Amino acid sequence: MDDKTICPHCGSRMKKWRTPEFSTWSAEFFFVCFNDDCPYFTRGWNQMEATVSASVSYRYRYDPDTGYTGPIPVWSKDALKSGIIED
């Protein structure tokens, strides 16, 4: 069984991140890769600039309620980090 809380792009343990209070997401938290050297995150800057002409990127996330894995958008290296839940 694969551990969904390990980023498949860099092997880092993802951190719990609290979803916004009034979001439409059903989960109270996601697991998000906050490794600033993760290739998924670092390649995202060029990918988004090339495809949508925006200076943004994305981080890899896992939604434990739905099982969905994929991107969560970020506008800076520190974006979303204030929502990290330390266990």
N, C-alpha and C positions, 0 to 999 in steps of 0.2 A: 504494500500500500504506500503510495507516494504521500509525503508530508507536504500539504498544500501551503504550509507556513514558511517553506523554504523557497526563495526566489529561484526559478529555473534558469534565469539568465546570468546570475552571479554566485549562487549558492549561499547567499546570506540569509540568516533568519530574519523574517519580516517582523515588523513591529505592529502592535495593535494601535489602530488609529480611530478615534471617535468620529463617527459621521455627524454632520451638522444636525442640530436639533430639529429643524423644520425641513429636512430634505425628504425626498420621496423614496429614499432607500429604506428597505425594511430592516436591515441589520443595524444594531446599535454601534457596531464597530466593524472595520475591515482590517485585514492584515495587509500592510503596505511595505514595499522594499524602499527603505530610506538610505541605502548605500549610494553615496554620491558618485562612486566609481562604477556602478552597475552599467553594463553596456546598453541595456534597455533604456535607461535614463539618459546616458550620455549621447547615444545616437539619436534620441528623440528630438534634440534641439535642431539638428540639421534636417531631419525628416520633416518636421513641422514647418520649418522655414521654407523648404523646397516645395512642399505640397499645399500649404495654406498661407504662406508669407506671414507667419506669426512667430514671434520670439517666445515660444513656449516649448515645453516638453511634456513628458508623462512618466509616471512611475508605475511599476507593476503592482497589481492589487489582487486580493482574493476576498470574496464576499462569502463568509461562512454560512449565511442564511440560504443563499441561492446556489452556491458552488461556482458562481461566475468568476473567471479570472480574466484579467486584461488591464487596460490602461486607466489611470486616473490622471487628469490633466494638472499640470503645475506651471506656474508663471515665473518661478525662481527656484534656486537651489534650496532655500529655506521654507518655501511654501508648504503648508500643511503640517509642518513639524510641531507646531504648537498644540496639535491635537493628538500627539503620541500619548498613549496610556502606558505608563511604566508599571510593571507588575511587581 
